[in-house]
Amino acid sequence: MTFIVDNWVSADLFFKDQAPENARLEDTAITTQETVIRVLEDVVGTKNLNADSRFLDIGGNSLNLVEVLKQLRAKTGAAPSPRIFFDKQASSVAAISAAIDAQLHTSELAETAG
């Protein structure tokens, strides 16, 4: 599952707890993990990432984290807490992807309950 956003999302969405209004759920071939890899490769500039690649190990830092979070929110409709990117145990692509999927699942449950 991936959220697709039709148009540009402003940087202030990084600070909001909700997905963009124009985000819609689509069943696509691109997984959350693939999206995280693409964003990290684009922003950090490191290639050939995999599920075990960690944000700090690939050259990620607090300056490019803001852009990573902005792009993740725009492409998935969710962005994990910035803290996860600096956690030695939870900063892998797989863990970041799982955090995004958990946020999306929680949002879906809230929508169906409301």
N, C-alpha and C positions, 0 to 999 in steps of 0.2 A: 504494500500500500504506500502510495506517495501522494502528498498534496501538491497540486500544481497551482501556481499563481499566474493569472493572466497578464498582469502588468507589473511595473517596477514597485517595489515595496520600500518605503522610506526607512532610514536608519532608526527612527524612533520606535519601530516595532520591536527592536531588540529588547526594549525595556518593558513591553507589555506582556501580560500573561495569557493573551489569547491569540489565536491564529488570525491572519488577515481575513477580512470579510469576503474578499474575492478568491479565497482559497477553496478548492473543491477536491474531494477525494476521488482519485482515479486509480483504476487497476492497471498498472503499467509494468513493463518488464524491468524497470529500474528499481532496485531495492533501496531501502534507506541506507544500507551499508555502502552501496555503490555511489549514492549521492554524497555521503560523507567523504568518501575517498576522492571523488571529483572536486569537491569544494576545497579540501585540504591540499590537493595537488595544485589547484589553481591559485589559491591564496598564499600558501607557504612556498610553493615552487618546487616541491620534491615529487619525484615520479616513482612509479612502481610500488605504491603503498598496498598493504593488505590488512586483513582483519586485526592483526597483532601490532600494527604500526601505532606508536604512541605520539601524541601531539608534541611534547617537548623533545622527544628523540629525533623528530623529523625537522626540527628547527622552529617549531611554533613558539610564539611569545605573546605577551599581553597586548602588544600593538596590533598584530594581525588577528588576534582572537576576535576583536570587535567585527572585523570583516567576515570572518568565518561564521560567527553567530548570525550576522545579518543575512548572509547567503543561505545558511541552513534554514532559517525561518522562511525566507522567500521561496525556497525550493521544496520544503517539506511541510510548512505550516507550524513548525515547532522548533525550539532551540533549547538544548539542555542548559542547566546552570553553568556559568563560566567556571565554577570550582572544579567540575569534573575534568576539565582539560589540564589541570595542574595536579591531579591526584595520580600518584604512581600506579595504583592498582586499577583505576577506572578511566584512564585517559586513552585507551586503545580505540581504534576505529569500531571494533565490535561493541565495546561498552558504550561509546557515544551513540552509536546507532540504536542500541537497546534502550537507552534513556529517551531518545526521540520517539521510538515506537511506543514506549510506555506512556509518554505524554499524549501522543495521538490517541491511544487506546482509552486513556482516562477522559479525554475530550469527547470521544465518541460515546462513552458511557454516560457522561453528563448530558449530552444532547438528547440521547434516547430516553433518559429519565425525566428530562424537563419538558 
